[in-house]
Amino acid sequence: MTAVVEEKTAIEFKGRMLMMTVLQLKNLDTNVLHQQVSQRLEDAAQWLQDAPVVIDVSPELDNDPVALMAAVDTLRSLGVNLVALARSEHIDADTASMLGLGTLSLAGGRDIPRRTEPAPASNEDAPEATPAAQHVETMVIDQPVRSGQQVYSRGDLIVLAPVSTGAEIMADGNIHVYSNLRGRALAGVRGNTSARIFCQQLNAELVSIAGHYRVAEDLPESYRNKPVHLCMQGDAMHFTALN
């Protein structure tokens, strides 16, 4: 008789979308950092205090490893959950390793400029278009999204019912909520800065477009509990009333 030994898998890779906070350092003065970061953490919601943080060193700063190390030590002393440095022409894997951090690209996974696209082929040489392969279905939810639930759409997402506090809705494209938005809404999660959020009542814990976000405490008072359209204008999130 042959014995069968069942090998247990020690690891498993899982796809998971995680939100990280980007902390851009525009000043490496440790006293200034300690004062401003500690104040922001005191005012922040608990989830933001615990969020994994990526350090983005402003390109205007001198590349001073000693000053950067002191700044990282200051942030760690305040309990900031540092996980990585944003890569740039001055920040590489060696610098991050010296600080005990990983590296992460903030440019959609690209560290080099996009190549110029070749000129389109003539009609005679062009292959037939395959629109079906490029089309992504819009997801429609007609039931309330309750606390603890998470909904993700690879296209646009339309919710015809309330989104409760503690719920999370995400989409690669636009998000439409034709009711009360109390939970988190993240549009353009794969970096689409043209994505938009529409809702009938804005009472969200968090709204995000392509990684740029506002938490409940930062939402403009004049738009709370009202129909609102959100979009990106440059690096700023823009709010417009829906009439």
PARO-871144 format. One line per field, with one value per residue: residue in three letters; x, y, z of N, C-alpha, C in turn. Coordinates in steps of 0.2 Angstrom, whole numbers, plus 5000, padded with zeros to 4 digits. Example, Ala and Ser with C-alpha at 12.3 -4.5 7.8 and 13.67 -1.06 7.14 Angstrom:
residuo	c(Ala / Ser)
npx	c(5066 / 5064)
npy	c(4972 / 4989)
npz	c(5039 / 5035)
capx	c(5062 / 5068)
capy	c(4978 / 4995)
capz	c(5039 / 5036)
cpx	c(5066 / 5064)
cpy	c(4984 / 5000)
cpz	c(5039 / 5039)
This chain:
residuo	c(Met / Thr / Ala / Val / Val / Glu / Glu / Lys / Thr / Ala / Ile / Glu / Phe / Lys / Gly / Arg / Met / Leu / Met / Met / Thr / Val / Leu / Gln / Leu / Lys / Asn / Leu / Asp / Thr / Asn / Val / Leu / His / Gln / Gln / Val / Ser / Gln / Arg / Leu / Glu / Asp / Ala / Ala / Gln / Trp / Leu / Gln / Asp / Ala / Pro / Val / Val / Ile / Asp / Val / Ser / Pro / Glu / Leu / Asp / Asn / Asp / Pro / Val / Ala / Leu / Met / Ala / Ala / Val / Asp / Thr / Leu / Arg / Ser / Leu / Gly / Val / Asn / Leu / Val / Ala / Leu / Ala / Arg / Ser / Glu / His / Ile / Asp / Ala / Asp / Thr / Ala / Ser / Met / Leu / Gly / Leu / Gly / Thr / Leu / Ser / Leu / Ala / Gly / Gly / Arg / Asp / Ile / Pro / Arg / Arg / Thr / Glu / Pro / Ala / Pro / Ala / Ser / Asn / Glu / Asp / Ala / Pro / Glu / Ala / Thr / Pro / Ala / Ala / Gln / His / Val / Glu / Thr / Met / Val / Ile / Asp / Gln / Pro / Val / Arg / Ser / Gly / Gln / Gln / Val / Tyr / Ser / Arg / Gly / Asp / Leu / Ile / Val / Leu / Ala / Pro / Val / Ser / Thr / Gly / Ala / Glu / Ile / Met / Ala / Asp / Gly / Asn / Ile / His / Val / Tyr / Ser / Asn / Leu / Arg / Gly / Arg / Ala / Leu / Ala / Gly / Val / Arg / Gly / Asn / Thr / Ser / Ala / Arg / Ile / Phe / Cys / Gln / Gln / Leu / Asn / Ala / Glu / Leu / Val / Ser / Ile / Ala / Gly / His / Tyr / Arg / Val / Ala / Glu / Asp / Leu / Pro / Glu / Ser / Tyr / Arg / Asn / Lys / Pro / Val / His / Leu / Cys / Met / Gln / Gly / Asp / Ala / Met / His / Phe / Thr / Ala / Leu / Asn)
npx	c(5004 / 5003 / 5007 / 4999 / 5003 / 4997 / 5001 / 5002 / 4998 / 5008 / 5007 / 4997 / 4992 / 4982 / 4970 / 4968 / 4960 / 4967 / 4967 / 4978 / 4986 / 4994 / 5007 / 5014 / 5029 / 5034 / 5043 / 5057 / 5060 / 5062 / 5055 / 5045 / 5038 / 5034 / 5025 / 5015 / 5010 / 5007 / 4996 / 4987 / 4984 / 4978 / 4966 / 4961 / 4950 / 4948 / 4951 / 4959 / 4970 / 4975 / 4979 / 4989 / 5003 / 5011 / 5026 / 5029 / 5041 / 5043 / 5048 / 5055 / 5063 / 5080 / 5090 / 5093 / 5099 / 5101 / 5093 / 5081 / 5080 / 5079 / 5067 / 5059 / 5060 / 5055 / 5041 / 5038 / 5039 / 5028 / 5019 / 5014 / 5009 / 5020 / 5024 / 5030 / 5041 / 5037 / 5043 / 5055 / 5065 / 5075 / 5073 / 5075 / 5076 / 5086 / 5088 / 5075 / 5077 / 5087 / 5080 / 5071 / 5060 / 5048 / 5046 / 5036 / 5026 / 5018 / 5012 / 5003 / 5009 / 5020 / 5036 / 5043 / 5042 / 5027 / 5028 / 5029 / 5014 / 5013 / 5009 / 4992 / 4987 / 4984 / 4967 / 4967 / 4976 / 4972 / 4966 / 4950 / 4939 / 4936 / 4924 / 4916 / 4925 / 4931 / 4921 / 4914 / 4903 / 4891 / 4887 / 4872 / 4865 / 4851 / 4847 / 4849 / 4865 / 4873 / 4880 / 4897 / 4897 / 4904 / 4905 / 4911 / 4914 / 4919 / 4917 / 4906 / 4896 / 4880 / 4869 / 4854 / 4849 / 4850 / 4867 / 4875 / 4882 / 4898 / 4898 / 4905 / 4908 / 4915 / 4922 / 4929 / 4926 / 4913 / 4903 / 4886 / 4874 / 4858 / 4852 / 4854 / 4871 / 4881 / 4891 / 4907 / 4914 / 4922 / 4928 / 4935 / 4946 / 4957 / 4965 / 4959 / 4957 / 4947 / 4935 / 4919 / 4909 / 4892 / 4878 / 4863 / 4861 / 4874 / 4882 / 4894 / 4907 / 4919 / 4925 / 4932 / 4942 / 4952 / 4962 / 4963 / 4956 / 4943 / 4939 / 4925 / 4925 / 4931 / 4923 / 4914 / 4903 / 4892 / 4888 / 4883 / 4872 / 4865 / 4861 / 4875 / 4888 / 4904 / 4921 / 4937 / 4948 / 4963 / 4974 / 4964 / 4949 / 4933 / 4917 / 4901 / 4884 / 4870 / 4856)
npy	c(4994 / 5011 / 5025 / 5041 / 5057 / 5071 / 5087 / 5102 / 5119 / 5132 / 5146 / 5158 / 5168 / 5182 / 5192 / 5208 / 5224 / 5238 / 5252 / 5266 / 5279 / 5294 / 5303 / 5318 / 5325 / 5340 / 5347 / 5344 / 5346 / 5341 / 5346 / 5354 / 5344 / 5336 / 5344 / 5347 / 5335 / 5327 / 5335 / 5334 / 5320 / 5319 / 5325 / 5317 / 5303 / 5287 / 5276 / 5282 / 5286 / 5273 / 5269 / 5262 / 5271 / 5279 / 5287 / 5302 / 5311 / 5327 / 5334 / 5346 / 5346 / 5345 / 5330 / 5323 / 5311 / 5309 / 5319 / 5314 / 5302 / 5306 / 5312 / 5301 / 5294 / 5303 / 5302 / 5289 / 5289 / 5295 / 5286 / 5284 / 5273 / 5268 / 5261 / 5262 / 5270 / 5283 / 5280 / 5289 / 5300 / 5302 / 5294 / 5278 / 5260 / 5256 / 5267 / 5267 / 5254 / 5257 / 5264 / 5255 / 5252 / 5248 / 5251 / 5261 / 5264 / 5279 / 5282 / 5274 / 5262 / 5264 / 5268 / 5274 / 5286 / 5285 / 5277 / 5285 / 5283 / 5272 / 5278 / 5277 / 5263 / 5261 / 5260 / 5249 / 5240 / 5239 / 5229 / 5221 / 5229 / 5225 / 5227 / 5221 / 5214 / 5225 / 5231 / 5235 / 5230 / 5239 / 5240 / 5237 / 5240 / 5236 / 5235 / 5240 / 5244 / 5237 / 5240 / 5234 / 5227 / 5226 / 5232 / 5230 / 5236 / 5233 / 5242 / 5256 / 5260 / 5259 / 5263 / 5260 / 5262 / 5266 / 5268 / 5262 / 5267 / 5261 / 5253 / 5249 / 5255 / 5253 / 5257 / 5255 / 5264 / 5277 / 5282 / 5281 / 5286 / 5284 / 5289 / 5290 / 5292 / 5286 / 5278 / 5273 / 5279 / 5275 / 5280 / 5277 / 5268 / 5261 / 5271 / 5280 / 5296 / 5303 / 5299 / 5300 / 5305 / 5304 / 5308 / 5308 / 5312 / 5318 / 5311 / 5305 / 5294 / 5293 / 5299 / 5296 / 5298 / 5291 / 5288 / 5300 / 5308 / 5313 / 5314 / 5312 / 5323 / 5332 / 5336 / 5348 / 5359 / 5365 / 5356 / 5345 / 5332 / 5334 / 5334 / 5330 / 5332 / 5325 / 5328 / 5327 / 5341 / 5345 / 5341 / 5342 / 5339 / 5342 / 5350 / 5350 / 5356 / 5347 / 5350)
npz	c(5000 / 4996 / 5004 / 5006 / 5007 / 5012 / 5008 / 5016 / 5011 / 5013 / 5011 / 5003 / 4989 / 4988 / 4980 / 4984 / 4987 / 4994 / 5004 / 5005 / 5013 / 5007 / 5012 / 5009 / 5010 / 5013 / 5020 / 5029 / 5042 / 5058 / 5070 / 5065 / 5058 / 5069 / 5076 / 5067 / 5061 / 5073 / 5077 / 5067 / 5068 / 5080 / 5077 / 5067 / 5061 / 5068 / 5059 / 5050 / 5058 / 5059 / 5046 / 5033 / 5028 / 5014 / 5011 / 5002 / 4995 / 4993 / 4977 / 4977 / 4988 / 4995 / 4992 / 5005 / 5014 / 5028 / 5034 / 5029 / 5036 / 5049 / 5048 / 5046 / 5057 / 5066 / 5062 / 5065 / 5078 / 5082 / 5080 / 5067 / 5054 / 5044 / 5028 / 5016 / 5004 / 4991 / 4975 / 4965 / 4955 / 4964 / 4975 / 4978 / 4979 / 4987 / 4996 / 5002 / 5008 / 5017 / 5027 / 5031 / 5024 / 5011 / 4993 / 4982 / 4968 / 4963 / 4951 / 4944 / 4944 / 4935 / 4932 / 4922 / 4909 / 4898 / 4882 / 4866 / 4857 / 4842 / 4826 / 4820 / 4810 / 4793 / 4786 / 4778 / 4783 / 4796 / 4810 / 4812 / 4823 / 4840 / 4849 / 4859 / 4867 / 4873 / 4880 / 4896 / 4908 / 4916 / 4933 / 4942 / 4958 / 4967 / 4980 / 4997 / 5003 / 5015 / 5032 / 5033 / 5021 / 5005 / 4989 / 4972 / 4956 / 4940 / 4930 / 4928 / 4943 / 4949 / 4961 / 4968 / 4980 / 4998 / 5005 / 5018 / 5034 / 5037 / 5026 / 5009 / 4993 / 4977 / 4962 / 4945 / 4936 / 4936 / 4950 / 4955 / 4966 / 4970 / 4982 / 4999 / 5004 / 5015 / 5018 / 5012 / 4997 / 4982 / 4968 / 4951 / 4955 / 4949 / 4946 / 4937 / 4934 / 4928 / 4933 / 4941 / 4955 / 4959 / 4970 / 4979 / 4992 / 5002 / 5014 / 5017 / 5024 / 5018 / 5003 / 4987 / 4973 / 4961 / 4971 / 4977 / 4991 / 5002 / 5019 / 5031 / 5040 / 5032 / 5022 / 5013 / 5022 / 5016 / 5006 / 5013 / 5015 / 5003 / 4986 / 4976 / 4965 / 4961 / 4956 / 4949 / 4948 / 4942 / 4955 / 4965 / 4973 / 4967 / 4971 / 4966 / 4966 / 4963 / 4953)
capx	c(5000 / 5006 / 5004 / 4998 / 5005 / 4994 / 5005 / 4998 / 5001 / 5010 / 5006 / 4992 / 4992 / 4975 / 4969 / 4964 / 4961 / 4969 / 4968 / 4984 / 4987 / 5000 / 5009 / 5019 / 5034 / 5037 / 5048 / 5060 / 5062 / 5058 / 5051 / 5039 / 5034 / 5031 / 5020 / 5009 / 5008 / 5003 / 4990 / 4982 / 4982 / 4973 / 4959 / 4959 / 4946 / 4952 / 4953 / 4965 / 4976 / 4978 / 4980 / 4995 / 5005 / 5017 / 5029 / 5030 / 5046 / 5042 / 5054 / 5058 / 5068 / 5086 / 5091 / 5098 / 5097 / 5101 / 5087 / 5075 / 5080 / 5077 / 5060 / 5055 / 5061 / 5050 / 5035 / 5037 / 5038 / 5021 / 5014 / 5012 / 5010 / 5024 / 5025 / 5034 / 5042 / 5036 / 5049 / 5056 / 5072 / 5080 / 5071 / 5076 / 5075 / 5092 / 5086 / 5070 / 5079 / 5091 / 5075 / 5067 / 5053 / 5048 / 5045 / 5029 / 5025 / 5012 / 5011 / 4999 / 5014 / 5025 / 5042 / 5046 / 5036 / 5024 / 5031 / 5024 / 5010 / 5014 / 5004 / 4987 / 4988 / 4979 / 4961 / 4968 / 4980 / 4970 / 4962 / 4943 / 4938 / 4932 / 4921 / 4913 / 4931 / 4933 / 4916 / 4914 / 4896 / 4889 / 4884 / 4867 / 4863 / 4844 / 4846 / 4853 / 4872 / 4873 / 4887 / 4901 / 4897 / 4909 / 4903 / 4916 / 4912 / 4925 / 4915 / 4902 / 4892 / 4874 / 4866 / 4847 / 4846 / 4855 / 4873 / 4875 / 4889 / 4902 / 4898 / 4910 / 4907 / 4921 / 4921 / 4935 / 4923 / 4909 / 4898 / 4880 / 4870 / 4852 / 4849 / 4859 / 4877 / 4883 / 4897 / 4913 / 4913 / 4929 / 4928 / 4942 / 4951 / 4963 / 4969 / 4955 / 4956 / 4941 / 4929 / 4915 / 4904 / 4885 / 4874 / 4857 / 4862 / 4881 / 4884 / 4899 / 4912 / 4924 / 4924 / 4939 / 4943 / 4959 / 4966 / 4963 / 4950 / 4941 / 4935 / 4919 / 4927 / 4934 / 4918 / 4911 / 4897 / 4887 / 4886 / 4881 / 4865 / 4862 / 4863 / 4881 / 4893 / 4911 / 4925 / 4944 / 4951 / 4970 / 4974 / 4959 / 4942 / 4928 / 4911 / 4896 / 4877 / 4865 / 4849)
capy	c(5000 / 5017 / 5031 / 5047 / 5062 / 5078 / 5093 / 5108 / 5125 / 5137 / 5153 / 5159 / 5175 / 5184 / 5199 / 5212 / 5231 / 5241 / 5259 / 5268 / 5286 / 5296 / 5308 / 5321 / 5329 / 5347 / 5350 / 5338 / 5349 / 5337 / 5350 / 5356 / 5338 / 5333 / 5348 / 5347 / 5328 / 5326 / 5339 / 5330 / 5313 / 5320 / 5327 / 5312 / 5298 / 5281 / 5272 / 5286 / 5285 / 5266 / 5268 / 5262 / 5277 / 5280 / 5294 / 5305 / 5316 / 5333 / 5334 / 5352 / 5345 / 5342 / 5323 / 5323 / 5305 / 5310 / 5323 / 5310 / 5297 / 5309 / 5313 / 5295 / 5292 / 5307 / 5300 / 5283 / 5290 / 5297 / 5280 / 5284 / 5267 / 5269 / 5255 / 5262 / 5277 / 5283 / 5280 / 5295 / 5299 / 5303 / 5289 / 5271 / 5254 / 5257 / 5272 / 5264 / 5249 / 5260 / 5267 / 5249 / 5253 / 5246 / 5257 / 5260 / 5269 / 5282 / 5283 / 5268 / 5256 / 5265 / 5272 / 5278 / 5289 / 5281 / 5278 / 5288 / 5278 / 5272 / 5281 / 5272 / 5259 / 5263 / 5256 / 5242 / 5236 / 5239 / 5223 / 5223 / 5231 / 5220 / 5231 / 5217 / 5213 / 5231 / 5233 / 5233 / 5231 / 5243 / 5236 / 5240 / 5237 / 5239 / 5234 / 5244 / 5241 / 5238 / 5240 / 5228 / 5225 / 5229 / 5231 / 5232 / 5236 / 5235 / 5247 / 5260 / 5257 / 5262 / 5260 / 5263 / 5262 / 5269 / 5265 / 5263 / 5269 / 5255 / 5250 / 5252 / 5254 / 5254 / 5256 / 5258 / 5270 / 5282 / 5279 / 5285 / 5283 / 5288 / 5289 / 5293 / 5290 / 5287 / 5274 / 5275 / 5278 / 5275 / 5279 / 5277 / 5265 / 5260 / 5277 / 5284 / 5303 / 5306 / 5296 / 5305 / 5302 / 5307 / 5305 / 5312 / 5314 / 5317 / 5310 / 5299 / 5293 / 5295 / 5299 / 5295 / 5298 / 5289 / 5289 / 5307 / 5307 / 5317 / 5310 / 5315 / 5329 / 5337 / 5337 / 5355 / 5359 / 5367 / 5351 / 5339 / 5330 / 5337 / 5331 / 5332 / 5329 / 5326 / 5326 / 5330 / 5346 / 5344 / 5337 / 5344 / 5336 / 5348 / 5348 / 5354 / 5354 / 5344 / 5354)
capz	c(5000 / 4995 / 5009 / 5002 / 5011 / 5010 / 5009 / 5017 / 5008 / 5019 / 5009 / 4998 / 4987 / 4987 / 4977 / 4989 / 4986 / 5001 / 5004 / 5008 / 5014 / 5005 / 5016 / 5005 / 5015 / 5010 / 5024 / 5033 / 5049 / 5063 / 5074 / 5061 / 5057 / 5075 / 5078 / 5062 / 5061 / 5079 / 5077 / 5062 / 5070 / 5085 / 5074 / 5062 / 5063 / 5070 / 5053 / 5047 / 5062 / 5058 / 5039 / 5031 / 5025 / 5010 / 5011 / 4995 / 4997 / 4988 / 4973 / 4978 / 4994 / 4993 / 4993 / 5011 / 5018 / 5035 / 5036 / 5028 / 5041 / 5055 / 5047 / 5046 / 5064 / 5070 / 5061 / 5068 / 5086 / 5083 / 5078 / 5060 / 5051 / 5038 / 5024 / 5009 / 5001 / 4984 / 4971 / 4961 / 4952 / 4970 / 4980 / 4975 / 4983 / 4992 / 5001 / 5006 / 5012 / 5023 / 5031 / 5033 / 5021 / 5004 / 4988 / 4979 / 4963 / 4963 / 4944 / 4941 / 4943 / 4930 / 4934 / 4916 / 4905 / 4893 / 4875 / 4861 / 4853 / 4835 / 4822 / 4818 / 4804 / 4788 / 4786 / 4774 / 4787 / 4803 / 4811 / 4814 / 4830 / 4844 / 4854 / 4864 / 4871 / 4877 / 4884 / 4903 / 4910 / 4922 / 4939 / 4946 / 4964 / 4969 / 4987 / 5002 / 5004 / 5023 / 5035 / 5032 / 5014 / 5000 / 4982 / 4967 / 4949 / 4935 / 4926 / 4932 / 4948 / 4950 / 4967 / 4968 / 4987 / 5003 / 5007 / 5025 / 5037 / 5037 / 5019 / 5005 / 4986 / 4973 / 4954 / 4941 / 4933 / 4939 / 4955 / 4955 / 4972 / 4970 / 4988 / 5004 / 5004 / 5022 / 5019 / 5008 / 4989 / 4979 / 4961 / 4948 / 4959 / 4946 / 4943 / 4932 / 4937 / 4925 / 4936 / 4945 / 4960 / 4960 / 4975 / 4981 / 4999 / 5003 / 5021 / 5017 / 5029 / 5014 / 4996 / 4984 / 4966 / 4959 / 4976 / 4981 / 4995 / 5008 / 5024 / 5033 / 5043 / 5027 / 5017 / 5014 / 5025 / 5011 / 5002 / 5017 / 5015 / 4997 / 4979 / 4974 / 4959 / 4963 / 4951 / 4950 / 4944 / 4944 / 4961 / 4970 / 4972 / 4966 / 4973 / 4963 / 4968 / 4958 / 4954)
cpx	c(5004 / 5003 / 5004 / 4999 / 5002 / 4998 / 5001 / 5001 / 5002 / 5008 / 5000 / 4992 / 4984 / 4975 / 4965 / 4965 / 4962 / 4970 / 4974 / 4983 / 4993 / 5001 / 5015 / 5023 / 5036 / 5042 / 5051 / 5062 / 5058 / 5054 / 5044 / 5034 / 5030 / 5025 / 5014 / 5006 / 5004 / 4996 / 4985 / 4980 / 4977 / 4966 / 4957 / 4954 / 4951 / 4955 / 4959 / 4971 / 4979 / 4980 / 4987 / 4997 / 5011 / 5019 / 5031 / 5035 / 5045 / 5049 / 5058 / 5064 / 5074 / 5086 / 5096 / 5096 / 5097 / 5095 / 5081 / 5075 / 5077 / 5069 / 5056 / 5055 / 5055 / 5043 / 5033 / 5036 / 5031 / 5016 / 5011 / 5014 / 5014 / 5025 / 5029 / 5036 / 5040 / 5042 / 5049 / 5063 / 5077 / 5078 / 5071 / 5075 / 5080 / 5090 / 5080 / 5072 / 5083 / 5086 / 5070 / 5060 / 5054 / 5047 / 5039 / 5029 / 5018 / 5009 / 5007 / 5004 / 5019 / 5030 / 5045 / 5040 / 5034 / 5028 / 5026 / 5021 / 5012 / 5008 / 4999 / 4988 / 4982 / 4973 / 4962 / 4971 / 4977 / 4965 / 4955 / 4943 / 4934 / 4929 / 4918 / 4919 / 4932 / 4927 / 4915 / 4907 / 4896 / 4885 / 4878 / 4865 / 4856 / 4842 / 4851 / 4860 / 4873 / 4880 / 4891 / 4901 / 4901 / 4906 / 4909 / 4913 / 4918 / 4923 / 4912 / 4898 / 4886 / 4871 / 4859 / 4845 / 4852 / 4861 / 4875 / 4882 / 4892 / 4902 / 4903 / 4908 / 4913 / 4919 / 4928 / 4932 / 4919 / 4905 / 4892 / 4876 / 4864 / 4848 / 4854 / 4865 / 4881 / 4890 / 4903 / 4912 / 4919 / 4928 / 4935 / 4947 / 4957 / 4967 / 4965 / 4953 / 4949 / 4934 / 4926 / 4911 / 4898 / 4881 / 4868 / 4858 / 4869 / 4882 / 4889 / 4904 / 4919 / 4922 / 4931 / 4938 / 4950 / 4964 / 4966 / 4956 / 4949 / 4937 / 4929 / 4920 / 4929 / 4929 / 4915 / 4904 / 4891 / 4884 / 4883 / 4874 / 4861 / 4864 / 4870 / 4884 / 4900 / 4916 / 4932 / 4946 / 4958 / 4971 / 4969 / 4953 / 4937 / 4921 / 4906 / 4889 / 4874 / 4858 / 4844)
cpy	c(5006 / 5023 / 5037 / 5053 / 5069 / 5084 / 5099 / 5115 / 5130 / 5144 / 5153 / 5166 / 5176 / 5191 / 5203 / 5220 / 5234 / 5248 / 5262 / 5276 / 5289 / 5303 / 5312 / 5326 / 5334 / 5350 / 5344 / 5340 / 5345 / 5340 / 5352 / 5350 / 5335 / 5337 / 5347 / 5340 / 5326 / 5329 / 5335 / 5324 / 5314 / 5322 / 5322 / 5306 / 5292 / 5277 / 5276 / 5286 / 5278 / 5265 / 5267 / 5268 / 5276 / 5287 / 5296 / 5311 / 5321 / 5333 / 5341 / 5352 / 5343 / 5334 / 5322 / 5316 / 5305 / 5314 / 5318 / 5305 / 5300 / 5310 / 5307 / 5293 / 5296 / 5304 / 5293 / 5284 / 5293 / 5292 / 5280 / 5277 / 5267 / 5262 / 5256 / 5270 / 5277 / 5284 / 5287 / 5295 / 5300 / 5298 / 5282 / 5266 / 5254 / 5262 / 5270 / 5258 / 5251 / 5262 / 5261 / 5250 / 5250 / 5252 / 5255 / 5266 / 5272 / 5284 / 5277 / 5262 / 5257 / 5269 / 5275 / 5281 / 5284 / 5282 / 5281 / 5282 / 5278 / 5275 / 5275 / 5269 / 5262 / 5258 / 5249 / 5237 / 5235 / 5232 / 5225 / 5224 / 5226 / 5223 / 5227 / 5215 / 5219 / 5233 / 5231 / 5235 / 5235 / 5239 / 5240 / 5237 / 5241 / 5238 / 5238 / 5240 / 5242 / 5238 / 5234 / 5225 / 5229 / 5227 / 5234 / 5231 / 5237 / 5240 / 5253 / 5257 / 5261 / 5259 / 5264 / 5264 / 5265 / 5265 / 5267 / 5264 / 5262 / 5251 / 5253 / 5250 / 5257 / 5253 / 5258 / 5264 / 5275 / 5278 / 5284 / 5282 / 5288 / 5288 / 5292 / 5289 / 5291 / 5283 / 5277 / 5274 / 5279 / 5274 / 5279 / 5274 / 5262 / 5266 / 5282 / 5291 / 5306 / 5303 / 5301 / 5301 / 5307 / 5304 / 5310 / 5315 / 5313 / 5317 / 5305 / 5300 / 5295 / 5295 / 5299 / 5295 / 5297 / 5290 / 5295 / 5306 / 5312 / 5313 / 5315 / 5322 / 5334 / 5339 / 5344 / 5355 / 5361 / 5362 / 5345 / 5338 / 5333 / 5333 / 5334 / 5328 / 5330 / 5324 / 5329 / 5336 / 5347 / 5339 / 5338 / 5341 / 5342 / 5346 / 5353 / 5352 / 5352 / 5347 / 5349)
cpz	c(5000 / 5000 / 5005 / 5008 / 5009 / 5012 / 5010 / 5014 / 5013 / 5017 / 5004 / 4996 / 4986 / 4985 / 4982 / 4987 / 4993 / 5000 / 5008 / 5008 / 5011 / 5009 / 5012 / 5010 / 5011 / 5014 / 5029 / 5040 / 5054 / 5068 / 5071 / 5060 / 5063 / 5077 / 5073 / 5062 / 5067 / 5080 / 5073 / 5064 / 5076 / 5083 / 5069 / 5065 / 5064 / 5064 / 5050 / 5051 / 5061 / 5051 / 5038 / 5027 / 5020 / 5010 / 5004 / 4997 / 4991 / 4983 / 4974 / 4984 / 4991 / 4995 / 4999 / 5015 / 5025 / 5038 / 5035 / 5033 / 5047 / 5054 / 5048 / 5054 / 5068 / 5068 / 5064 / 5076 / 5087 / 5081 / 5071 / 5057 / 5044 / 5035 / 5018 / 5008 / 4993 / 4980 / 4966 / 4959 / 4958 / 4975 / 4976 / 4981 / 4989 / 4997 / 5005 / 5011 / 5018 / 5028 / 5034 / 5030 / 5014 / 5000 / 4985 / 4974 / 4963 / 4956 / 4941 / 4940 / 4938 / 4933 / 4928 / 4912 / 4900 / 4886 / 4871 / 4857 / 4846 / 4832 / 4820 / 4811 / 4799 / 4788 / 4783 / 4779 / 4794 / 4804 / 4813 / 4821 / 4834 / 4850 / 4860 / 4869 / 4876 / 4881 / 4891 / 4905 / 4916 / 4927 / 4942 / 4952 / 4966 / 4976 / 4991 / 5003 / 5012 / 5026 / 5035 / 5026 / 5010 / 4993 / 4977 / 4960 / 4945 / 4930 / 4930 / 4937 / 4949 / 4956 / 4968 / 4975 / 4992 / 5004 / 5014 / 5028 / 5038 / 5031 / 5015 / 4998 / 4982 / 4966 / 4951 / 4937 / 4938 / 4945 / 4955 / 4961 / 4972 / 4976 / 4993 / 5004 / 5011 / 5022 / 5015 / 5001 / 4986 / 4972 / 4958 / 4952 / 4956 / 4943 / 4938 / 4935 / 4933 / 4928 / 4940 / 4950 / 4960 / 4965 / 4976 / 4988 / 5001 / 5011 / 5022 / 5022 / 5025 / 5007 / 4992 / 4977 / 4964 / 4965 / 4980 / 4985 / 5000 / 5013 / 5027 / 5036 / 5038 / 5022 / 5018 / 5017 / 5021 / 5007 / 5006 / 5016 / 5009 / 4991 / 4977 / 4969 / 4961 / 4957 / 4953 / 4946 / 4946 / 4950 / 4967 / 4968 / 4972 / 4967 / 4969 / 4965 / 4962 / 4958 / 4951)
